[in-house]
Amino acid sequence: MHALRIAIIATVAWFCLARNDARAASSERLQTVVDVSRISAGGVEADLIHRSEPLPPVAGADHWKDSRLRIYANHRLAVDDPLPVDACGITLPFDGPAIVLAGDGTHEVQLLVTLQKSCSRTGREHAGFELITYHVRKGFGNYERSVAPAASSSMLKGLPARSDGYRIAKAGNVSAQLTFEDTASRFGPVSLRIARNGVGHDYGRITMSDGSNFASVNGPFIIDLDDDGQLELVFTALSPGASCCGFSLVYAYDQALGRYRRFEKMWGKYTNSGELIRVPGSRGVEFLSHDEDYADENEVPYPDLLISPLQLWKFSDGLFVDVTRSYPKLVAQDAWEAWETMIHPGESRREDAVAIRQAACGQYLADKYMLGEGEDGWRVVEARCPDEVVDWRGVSYHLYSLLRRNLQKFGYAR
């Protein structure tokens, strides 16, 4: 394969971490991550170049800005086009690119775009597909771009299915590069190289503890997590399988070793993958998650319901420390959201509404105990949540005794 044209990403800009409006988190400036993926066939190379936004990680949902498609024919740049965006300026979801052998013997580049009726920050309402094709004009050597409606996502059929990818980030005296392979059936392996003060080291493959590949790795984001003047590298990784699991990987510099050490935190479900936020007035950056273990012990039957008390974790000296009680305003906001869910559990099936209200009662009580208002919390719960409930297996039990036991077990009631 032709050597990677690193020059296309020599300059990397800063960007803002998305605001978590529901919990009043302020913006935090992180280093831009540039993602380059490439496929090649028949003397044609297609590169996708993105600038990412670290929005809350969701399986299969990347948020990109300033995305471009570049096509090289015989090692010469032939196309440099921006990708379609939604009303928020976020790149629309797409499949590809694919390189397809056309009827005239030339190689076309195709990209299938999923259209949206609304801004992807406020909702993703599907509005059909468009197939974008770049076809070389014989005798002219340039490419023509055509757009046509597509009936389904299966219309994109190109080879090869594998792409080689690169991500590069740089901040202060630290730079990092990820190199990975992405195929139609799997993601990985992923290799990491970190340079500090111009001296680089290879850190090998980024894998799970058992040596297997992650389903995806997002990052690196370079930031001073604990406000000690040293920059850490943060990755969000997802494991294979349904509903599980999200991880945060932190590479922190060890002065004694002269190298970076890896630290890991498993959060649980994909939707609970440790969002990075900065709380107004705080030092450093926190990881926002939810206490899934507590919710599971409360017999919540639907694993995809992320209705559990929030948690804030700080990374310091190689440890993830629970600092939730240091942010009473965020805890109070979380309790308010739980109360609203108790009052309006949704218009879904009755058994779903019962389970949602039950989960919200547990969330509300945990928050109230963290605020030192446990007795007030019980008065609200006893008025809104019945004590006798039937779980998803049809077994009846007393909710209040279960909640009291778990509030003690997980350290909320002290």
C-alpha positions as CSV (number, residue, x, y, z in Angstrom):
1,M,0.0,0.0,0.0
2,H,1.2,3.5,-0.8
3,A,2.8,5.3,2.1
4,L,0.4,7.2,4.4
5,R,0.3,10.9,3.5
6,I,0.8,12.2,7.0
7,A,1.0,15.7,5.7
8,I,-2.8,15.9,5.4
9,I,-3.0,15.9,9.2
10,A,0.1,17.8,10.2
11,T,-1.9,20.5,11.9
12,V,-4.5,19.5,14.5
13,A,-6.9,22.1,16.0
14,W,-8.5,22.3,19.5
15,F,-12.1,21.6,20.1
16,C,-14.7,21.7,22.9
17,L,-16.0,18.8,24.8
18,A,-19.8,18.7,24.3
19,R,-21.7,20.2,27.2
20,N,-23.8,17.9,29.3
21,D,-26.7,20.3,29.6
22,A,-28.8,18.1,31.8
23,R,-26.2,18.3,34.5
24,A,-24.9,21.8,33.9
25,A,-21.4,20.8,33.0
26,S,-19.3,23.4,31.4
27,S,-17.3,23.0,28.2
28,E,-13.8,21.6,28.3
29,R,-11.2,22.1,25.6
30,L,-9.7,18.8,24.5
31,Q,-7.3,18.0,21.7
32,T,-8.9,17.3,18.3
33,V,-8.6,13.7,17.1
34,V,-8.1,13.3,13.4
35,D,-9.3,10.0,12.0
36,V,-8.0,8.7,8.7
37,S,-9.3,5.5,7.1
38,R,-8.2,4.2,3.7
39,I,-9.2,1.6,1.2
40,S,-7.5,0.9,-2.1
41,A,-8.2,-1.2,-5.3
42,G,-7.3,-1.0,-8.9
43,G,-4.8,1.9,-8.5
44,V,-7.5,4.0,-6.7
45,E,-7.2,5.0,-3.0
46,A,-10.1,6.6,-1.0
47,D,-9.3,8.3,2.3
48,L,-11.9,9.5,4.9
49,I,-10.6,12.2,7.1
50,H,-12.6,13.3,10.2
51,R,-12.4,15.7,13.2
52,S,-14.2,14.1,16.1
53,E,-16.3,15.4,18.9
54,P,-16.2,13.4,22.1
55,L,-19.9,13.3,22.7
56,P,-21.3,10.6,25.0
57,P,-20.2,7.3,23.5
58,V,-23.0,5.2,22.0
59,A,-22.4,1.9,20.2
60,G,-22.3,2.5,16.5
61,A,-22.8,6.3,16.7
62,D,-19.8,8.4,15.9
63,H,-20.0,12.2,15.9
64,W,-17.8,13.8,13.3
65,K,-17.2,17.3,12.1
66,D,-15.2,18.7,9.1
67,S,-15.3,15.3,7.4
68,R,-13.8,14.9,3.9
69,L,-13.4,12.3,1.2
70,R,-10.1,12.3,-0.7
71,I,-9.6,10.1,-3.8
72,Y,-6.2,9.4,-5.2
73,A,-5.8,7.9,-8.7
74,N,-2.3,6.7,-9.5
75,H,-1.0,8.5,-6.3
76,R,-2.4,11.9,-7.4
77,L,-5.1,13.7,-5.6
78,A,-8.3,13.7,-7.8
79,V,-11.1,14.5,-5.3
80,D,-11.2,16.5,-2.1
81,D,-14.9,16.9,-1.1
82,P,-16.6,17.6,2.3
83,L,-19.1,15.0,3.4
84,P,-22.8,15.9,3.9
85,V,-23.8,17.3,7.3
86,D,-27.0,17.8,9.3
87,A,-28.4,21.0,10.6
88,C,-25.9,20.9,13.5
89,G,-22.9,20.6,11.2
90,I,-22.4,17.0,12.3
91,T,-21.5,14.6,9.5
92,L,-24.5,12.4,8.5
93,P,-24.2,8.7,9.2
94,F,-22.7,6.8,6.2
95,D,-21.4,3.5,5.0
96,G,-18.3,3.1,2.9
97,P,-16.5,4.3,1.0
98,A,-16.5,1.3,-1.3
99,I,-14.5,0.9,-4.5
100,V,-16.6,-0.7,-7.2
101,L,-15.6,-2.0,-10.7
102,A,-17.8,-0.1,-13.1
103,G,-19.1,-1.5,-16.4
104,D,-16.5,0.5,-18.5
105,G,-13.6,-1.1,-16.6
106,T,-12.9,1.9,-14.3
107,H,-13.1,1.9,-10.6
108,E,-15.9,4.0,-8.9
109,V,-15.9,5.2,-5.4
110,Q,-19.3,5.0,-3.6
111,L,-20.5,6.3,-0.3
112,L,-24.0,5.6,1.1
113,V,-25.4,8.4,3.3
114,T,-28.2,8.0,5.8
115,L,-30.4,11.2,5.6
116,Q,-31.9,12.7,8.8
117,K,-35.0,14.8,9.2
118,S,-33.6,16.6,12.2
119,C,-30.4,17.7,13.8
120,S,-28.5,14.7,15.2
121,R,-28.0,16.5,18.5
122,T,-31.7,16.6,19.2
123,G,-32.8,13.3,17.5
124,R,-32.1,11.1,14.6
125,E,-35.2,10.6,12.5
126,H,-34.4,8.5,9.5
127,A,-35.3,10.1,6.1
128,G,-34.0,7.6,3.6
129,F,-30.6,7.0,1.8
130,E,-28.6,8.6,-0.9
131,L,-25.8,6.9,-2.9
132,I,-23.0,9.2,-3.8
133,T,-20.8,7.9,-6.7
134,Y,-17.5,9.3,-8.0
135,H,-16.9,8.0,-11.5
136,V,-13.8,8.7,-13.5
137,R,-14.3,10.2,-16.9
138,K,-12.3,8.2,-19.4
139,G,-10.0,10.3,-21.5
140,F,-10.2,13.2,-19.0
141,G,-8.8,11.6,-15.8
142,N,-11.1,13.6,-13.5
143,Y,-14.1,12.3,-11.4
144,E,-17.7,13.2,-11.7
145,R,-19.9,13.2,-8.6
146,S,-23.5,12.0,-8.9
147,V,-26.1,11.6,-6.2
148,A,-29.1,9.2,-6.4
149,P,-31.8,8.0,-4.0
150,A,-31.0,4.6,-2.5
151,A,-33.7,2.1,-1.6
152,S,-31.8,0.5,1.3
153,S,-28.5,0.3,3.1
154,S,-27.7,-2.9,1.2
155,M,-27.1,-1.0,-2.0
156,L,-23.5,-0.3,-1.2
157,K,-21.5,-3.3,-2.4
158,G,-17.8,-2.7,-2.9
159,L,-14.4,-4.3,-2.4
160,P,-12.3,-4.5,-0.5
161,A,-14.3,-4.6,2.8
162,R,-11.2,-3.9,4.9
163,S,-9.8,-0.4,5.5
164,D,-6.6,0.6,7.3
165,G,-7.1,3.5,9.7
166,Y,-5.0,6.1,11.6
167,R,-5.9,8.5,14.4
168,I,-3.5,11.2,15.5
169,A,-3.8,13.6,18.4
170,K,-1.3,16.2,19.7
171,A,-1.4,18.5,22.8
172,G,1.5,20.2,24.5
173,N,4.5,17.9,24.6
174,V,2.5,14.8,23.9
175,S,1.4,13.2,20.7
176,A,-0.3,9.8,20.0
177,Q,-1.1,7.7,17.0
178,L,-3.5,4.8,16.7
179,T,-3.2,2.4,13.8
180,F,-6.0,-0.1,13.2
181,E,-7.7,-2.4,10.7
182,D,-11.5,-2.3,10.3
183,T,-13.3,-5.0,8.4
184,A,-17.0,-5.7,7.8
185,S,-17.0,-8.3,10.5
186,R,-14.6,-6.9,13.2
187,F,-12.6,-4.0,14.5
188,G,-9.0,-4.3,15.2
189,P,-6.2,-5.0,16.0
190,V,-5.4,-1.5,17.3
191,S,-1.8,-0.4,17.9
192,L,-0.7,2.6,19.9
193,R,2.4,4.8,19.7
194,I,3.0,7.7,22.1
195,A,5.7,10.4,21.8
196,R,6.6,12.7,24.7
197,N,9.1,15.6,24.2
198,G,9.8,14.2,20.8
199,V,10.7,10.7,22.0
200,G,8.4,8.0,20.9
201,H,7.6,4.5,22.2
202,D,5.4,1.8,20.8
203,Y,2.9,0.4,23.3
204,G,1.7,-2.5,21.2
205,R,-1.9,-3.6,20.7
206,I,-4.7,-2.2,22.8
207,T,-6.7,-5.3,23.8
208,M,-9.0,-6.5,26.5
209,S,-7.5,-8.1,29.6
210,D,-7.9,-11.6,28.0
211,G,-6.0,-10.4,24.9
212,S,-9.0,-10.2,22.6
213,N,-9.8,-7.1,20.5
214,F,-12.3,-4.4,21.5
215,A,-15.3,-3.9,19.3
216,S,-14.2,-0.3,18.9
217,V,-11.8,2.2,20.4
218,N,-12.6,5.9,20.4
219,G,-9.8,8.5,21.1
220,P,-7.2,9.4,22.0
221,F,-8.2,12.5,23.9
222,I,-5.2,14.2,25.5
223,I,-6.0,16.1,28.7
224,D,-4.7,16.8,32.2
225,L,-7.2,14.7,34.1
226,D,-6.2,15.6,37.7
227,D,-4.7,19.1,37.2
228,D,-1.2,18.1,38.1
229,G,0.4,19.5,35.0
230,Q,0.9,16.1,33.4
231,L,-1.1,15.2,30.3
232,E,-2.9,11.8,30.2
233,L,-4.4,10.0,27.2
234,V,-8.0,8.8,27.4
235,F,-9.7,6.2,25.2
236,T,-13.3,5.0,25.3
237,A,-13.5,1.3,24.3
238,L,-16.4,-1.0,23.7
239,S,-16.3,-4.8,24.0
240,P,-18.1,-7.2,21.6
241,G,-21.5,-8.4,22.5
242,A,-25.0,-7.0,23.2
243,S,-25.4,-4.4,25.9
244,C,-21.9,-4.8,27.4
245,C,-19.5,-3.3,28.0
246,G,-18.0,0.2,28.0
247,F,-14.5,1.0,29.3
248,S,-12.3,4.0,29.9
249,L,-8.6,3.4,29.3
250,V,-6.1,6.0,30.7
251,Y,-2.4,6.2,29.8
252,A,-0.6,8.1,32.5
253,Y,3.1,9.0,32.5
254,D,5.3,7.3,35.1
255,Q,8.3,9.5,35.8
256,A,10.3,6.6,37.4
257,L,9.7,4.3,34.4
258,G,10.0,7.0,31.8
259,R,7.0,5.4,30.0
260,Y,3.2,5.5,30.1
261,R,1.2,3.0,32.2
262,R,-2.3,1.9,31.3
263,F,-5.2,2.1,33.8
264,E,-8.7,0.8,33.1
265,K,-12.2,1.2,34.4
266,M,-15.2,-0.9,33.2
267,W,-18.4,1.1,33.4
268,G,-21.0,-1.4,32.3
269,K,-23.4,-1.0,29.4
270,Y,-22.5,0.8,26.2
271,T,-24.6,3.8,27.3
272,N,-22.7,4.1,30.5
273,S,-19.2,4.5,29.2
274,G,-17.7,7.2,31.4
275,E,-18.4,10.6,29.7
276,L,-15.7,13.2,30.3
277,I,-17.0,16.4,31.8
278,R,-15.7,19.4,33.7
279,V,-17.9,20.7,36.5
280,P,-17.9,24.5,36.9
281,G,-15.4,25.4,39.7
282,S,-13.8,22.0,39.8
283,R,-10.1,21.2,39.2
284,G,-9.4,18.7,36.4
285,V,-11.9,16.6,34.6
286,E,-14.4,13.9,35.9
287,F,-15.9,10.8,34.4
288,L,-19.7,10.7,34.5
289,S,-21.3,7.3,34.9
290,H,-24.2,5.6,36.7
291,D,-24.4,3.0,39.4
292,E,-25.6,-0.1,37.5
293,D,-24.7,-2.5,40.3
294,Y,-27.2,-0.8,42.6
295,A,-29.9,-0.7,40.0
296,D,-29.4,-4.4,39.2
297,E,-29.7,-5.4,42.9
298,N,-33.0,-3.5,42.9
299,E,-34.5,-6.1,40.5
300,V,-34.8,-3.7,37.5
301,P,-35.7,-6.2,34.8
302,Y,-34.7,-4.2,31.7
303,P,-30.9,-3.9,31.3
304,D,-31.1,-1.2,28.6
305,L,-32.9,1.2,31.1
306,L,-30.2,3.5,32.4
307,I,-32.2,4.6,35.4
308,S,-29.7,4.6,38.3
309,P,-28.0,7.2,40.4
310,L,-25.2,9.2,38.8
311,Q,-21.6,8.8,39.8
312,L,-18.6,11.1,39.2
313,W,-15.2,9.6,39.3
314,K,-11.8,11.4,39.3
315,F,-8.6,9.8,38.1
316,S,-5.7,10.5,40.4
317,D,-2.4,8.6,41.1
318,G,-3.5,5.7,39.0
319,L,-6.9,5.3,40.8
320,F,-10.5,6.0,39.8
321,V,-12.0,7.7,42.9
322,D,-15.7,8.2,43.5
323,V,-16.2,11.9,44.1
324,T,-20.0,12.1,43.6
325,R,-20.8,13.6,47.0
326,S,-18.5,16.5,46.2
327,Y,-21.0,17.8,43.6
328,P,-24.3,18.2,45.4
329,K,-25.8,20.4,42.7
330,L,-25.4,17.6,40.1
331,V,-26.8,15.1,42.6
332,A,-29.8,17.3,43.2
333,Q,-30.4,17.6,39.4
334,D,-30.2,13.8,39.1
335,A,-32.7,13.5,41.9
336,W,-35.1,15.9,40.1
337,E,-34.8,13.8,37.0
338,A,-35.6,10.7,39.0
339,W,-38.7,12.4,40.5
340,E,-39.9,13.4,37.1
341,T,-39.6,9.8,35.9
342,M,-41.6,8.6,38.9
343,I,-44.4,11.0,38.1
344,H,-44.3,10.3,34.3
345,P,-42.8,6.8,33.7
346,G,-43.9,6.9,30.1
347,E,-46.8,5.8,27.9
348,S,-45.4,2.3,27.2
349,R,-46.9,-1.0,28.3
350,R,-48.1,-1.1,31.9
351,E,-45.4,-3.6,33.1
352,D,-42.7,-1.4,31.5
353,A,-44.1,1.7,33.3
354,V,-44.1,-0.2,36.6
355,A,-40.5,-1.2,36.1
356,I,-39.4,2.3,35.1
357,R,-41.1,3.8,38.2
358,Q,-39.5,1.2,40.4
359,A,-36.0,2.0,39.0
360,A,-36.6,5.7,39.4
361,C,-37.6,5.3,43.1
362,G,-34.3,3.6,43.8
363,Q,-32.4,6.3,41.9
364,Y,-34.2,9.0,43.8
365,L,-33.5,7.5,47.2
366,A,-29.8,7.1,46.5
367,D,-29.5,10.7,45.4
368,K,-31.5,12.0,48.5
369,Y,-29.2,10.0,50.8
370,M,-26.1,11.5,49.2
371,L,-27.7,14.9,49.8
372,G,-28.3,14.0,53.5
373,E,-32.1,14.1,52.9
374,G,-32.9,10.4,53.2
375,E,-36.0,10.8,55.4
376,D,-37.5,13.3,52.9
377,G,-36.7,10.9,50.1
378,W,-38.6,8.0,51.8
379,R,-41.7,10.2,52.2
380,V,-41.8,10.8,48.5
381,V,-41.1,7.2,47.6
382,E,-43.8,5.8,49.9
383,A,-46.3,8.2,48.3
384,R,-45.4,7.2,44.7
385,C,-44.1,3.6,44.7
386,P,-46.1,0.7,46.0
387,D,-44.3,-1.6,48.5
388,E,-45.6,-4.9,47.1
389,V,-44.3,-5.5,43.5
390,V,-44.0,-8.4,41.2
391,D,-40.6,-8.9,39.4
392,W,-40.1,-9.9,35.8
393,R,-40.1,-13.6,36.8
394,G,-43.5,-13.2,38.4
395,V,-42.2,-13.4,41.9
396,S,-43.7,-10.9,44.4
397,Y,-41.6,-9.1,47.0
398,H,-41.4,-6.0,49.2
399,L,-39.7,-3.1,47.4
400,Y,-39.0,-1.0,50.5
401,S,-37.0,-3.7,52.4
402,L,-35.0,-4.4,49.2
403,L,-34.2,-0.7,48.8
404,R,-33.2,-0.3,52.5
405,R,-30.9,-3.3,52.2
406,N,-29.2,-2.0,49.0
407,L,-28.9,1.6,50.2
408,Q,-26.8,0.1,53.1
409,K,-24.9,-2.4,50.9
410,F,-23.8,0.2,48.3
411,G,-22.9,2.9,50.9
412,Y,-25.7,5.4,50.3
413,A,-27.2,5.1,53.8
414,R,-24.4,5.7,56.3
